[in-house]
Each structure stands twice: as structure tokens, then as C-alpha cells.
Amino acid sequence: MALIDHWPLFGLRVLTPRLELRYPDDGVLAELIELSAKGVHDPATMPFSIPWTDAPAGELQRSSAQFFWRARATWTADDWNCSMAVLVNGEVVGLQSLFAKQFGVRRAFETGSWLGIEHQGKGIGKEMRAAILHLGFAGLGAEVAITGAWHDNVASLKVTSSLGYEPNGREILVRRDTADVMLHFQMARAAWEAQRRDDITIEGLEPCLELFGIS
């Protein structure tokens, strides 16, 4: 037996005409870590709720590896984080995640993502979000998708708006020791169905369903 027989997520893929989402094994994980170390955003800004990119070189790579290993080790049907590598023409260009708690009951998931700086501004962000929404709605049978972004994260907000999310409030959080505004959005299944694409496919999902809390 191979490791995939015990951890079927290693076979999970989402394919669009432009890119592939792949649950990363340690080989792909090494590529993701090196990509993140080359830069994900302008250091003068902080697009993430947790400022993980502020870590110094060396520590950033190590903590990134620990994040992925921890996500595997602590995964349960009631609390999971499915972080997928984004590949374009076989090259790792970023990360697209969906995560949820009590998904089997709530049928709601959240998303987060990043792209290497050299791959930004090419429309990849929208395509990878569309792919993960397809996994959540078409693959897992979700009813609601949730996301958020700082008020000045123009690229993320543009993707969210273009895909049909609805505003869902705001809150004051701390960003780099300063109070700032986080905007929240959600998309109901009906809104996703209205623009559902027929050119996105999912591979290797059925053996994973139990891990996602779906009987």
C-alpha cells in the first residue's frame, strides 16, 4: 500500500483550463515554501490576518512547513484546513485554501489564498478562487462560501466582487499593532449556481469525503 491509501487527499485535484489545484505532498510543499520566501506582497503592506510573511528568512520557511504538517496532523471531520497548491503549466505559483468547522452540519466553508509576486496581475487569483468554489459547492455540497479581506486589499476585493459575493459586515481587527477594518463577504449556493462553470473538474474526491465530514 502507498501513503495515498492512508491519506487520500494526496490524490485530490481541481482542474480548470488555466490551472490545477493540487493537495501538496512534501515535494510540492518544498516548492511552495521556496516560492513564499521569494515574496508574496509588498513588505510595506500586510494582506493577511496573521502576519506570517513578516517572519525573517529561515524562520519563514520553517514555520510554513510546520503549518502544513500541523494541518495534516490535526485534521478532523469537524475541523479541517485543505490548503491546495496552485500550478500553472506544472509550475507552483501560489496557494488556495478552503477550511471549515463542523462542515457536515453547517455546510459553510471559508477561503484564503496567496500568489507569488511574479505571478500576480495575470488573472490567476480569480481563476483559482473559482476552482476552490467549485470544490466547495459542486464537490462537497456546501450551501455558503465565506471570505474576508482588509479594506485596502484591492486585488482580493476585486476577485470577490467579480465572483458575486455579497457584503456581510465589517469588524475592527489589529493589523501590525494598529486597528484596521476587515471586510466580510459571503456567497449563497444559489448565487454560485447562477454562474456555475462547466469547464472545471475534480479528481480524487470520493475517497476524501469522510475526511471532510461527509458520510
N, C-alpha and C positions, 0 to 999 in steps of 0.2 A: 504494500500500500504506500501511496505517496502522501505528503503533507496535505495536499489539497483535499484528500479524502477525509481528513480530520478538521480542516479549516477551509470549507468550500468557497469562502469569499475570495480566495486567490484565483478563482476562475471567473469572477464576476466582471463583465464588460458592458459598457453602453457605447454604441456606435452611431455616429452621425456622418453625413457626407464630408464633414471637415475635420473631425477629431474622434478620439477614443477616450473614454473614461475607463480606467483600469484600477482595481483594488491592488495596491502595491505589495509585492513581495520585497524582500530585503535588497534585492538588486535594483529594483526601480526606486525603492526608498533612498538608496545611496545617491541616485541621480537627483531626486527631489531635494535632498539636503544640500547638495552642492549648488543646485540652482538657486535655492533660497539664500545661500550665502553670497551670491553674486549681486543680490539686491532685488527687492520686491516693490519698493516705493521710495520716493524722495525722502531722505532722512529728516528733512525739516517738517514732515507731516507724519501722522500716525493714523492709518485707516482701521486699525484693529482695536477691539475692546480690551484685549490682553496684549500689551506691547512686546510681544515675543521677539520682534525683529530688532529691538534695542539691545539685545544681548551681544557682548563682544564676540569677535571671531573665535572659533573653537568652542566656546560655550554655546553659541547658537546652533552649531551642527550637532553637538552632543544632546542638547535639550530637545532638538527636533526629533532625533532618533528615539529618545525616551518617550516623547509624546505619542509616536506611532506604536511603539511597543506597549505602552500603558493602555492605549485604546484597545489593542487586541486583548491584553490580559484581563482587563476589567469589563469587557463586553458582556452584557446580559440581554435577554429578550426585552427587559423593561428599561434598559438604559444603554444606548449604543451610539457610537460615532463612526460613521462609514466615510472615511476620507479617501477619495479616488484621485489617482494621478491623472493628469490631462496630457495626452500625447497627440502631437500633430506630425504626420508622416514619420511616426516612430520615435520622435523626439519628445522628451518630457519638457513641458512648458509651464506647468502650474499644478494647482491642487483645487479640487472641487469637493466639498463635503456636504453630507446631509446627516443630521443627528436628531435623536428623539428620545423621549422618556415615555414609557407606557404607551408605545405606539399601537399595540394591539387593541387598546381600548380607545385612545384619543384619536388615532388616525391623523395625527398632525406631525409635521417634521419641520426642522429649521435648516437653513443652508448657510454656508460660508465659503470663501474662496480666496485665492491669490494667484497672480501670474508673475513670472519673471519679467523684469523691466523690459528686456529686449523683445518680449512678445506682446506687449501691451499696445493698444491702439489699432488692433487689426481685426476687431470683431470677435475674437476668441472668447472674451468674457461672456458675451450674450449666448454664444453657441454652447458653451459648457454649462451655463445655468439652464438652458433649455433641455440639455441632456439629463441633468440631475432631476429636474422637474418631471421628466418622462419616467425616470426610475421611480420616483416617489409616487406619482399618480398612477401611471399605467402599470408599473411593476408591482408596487406594494399596496396599491388600492387606497392611497391617502385621500382625505377629504379637505385638508388645509395645508398650505405651504406658508412658512413664516420666514421673514428675513429682516435685517436691520442694517443701518449704516449711519455714520456720523453725518451731520447736516452738510458738511463741505466735501464729502466723498463723491464728487461729481460723476466719476466713471461708474461706480456701483449704483448710484441713484438712477443714472440713465438706463442701465440694464434693467433694473427693477421696474421702472416706468414702462419701458418698451415691451415688457413681457406681460403687462396687465395686472400687476399687483395693485391693491387698494391701500391707502394710508390707514394705519392702525395705531395712531398716537405717537407720543414722544416722551422722553424722560431725560432728566439731568443725571449724567454719569461723570465719573472722573477720568480724564484723559491726560496722561503725563502730569498728574498732580494738579490739574485745572478742571473746573466744572465745565462741561460742554453738553451739547444736545445730540442725543441719539434718536434717529427717526425709525419708526417701526412700520412694517407693511405685512399684508397677508394676501393670499390668493386662494379663493374657494375652488373646489373641484370644477364647478360649472364654468368658471372663467377660464380654467385651463382647457377644458373640453372644447370650448368655443374656438380655440386656436390650436388645437391638438395637431401635431405634425405626423405624417405617415412615413417619414424617412429616418426615423430613429428606432434602433433595435436594441434589445437587451439579450445578453448571453450569460448562461451560467447562474441564473437567479433561483431556479426551483430548489436546488439543494441548500440554498441560503435562507429560505423563507422562515424556517423555525428560529434562526438566529435573530431575525427582525421582529419576532413576536407574532408571527402569522402562522396559524395552525392549518 
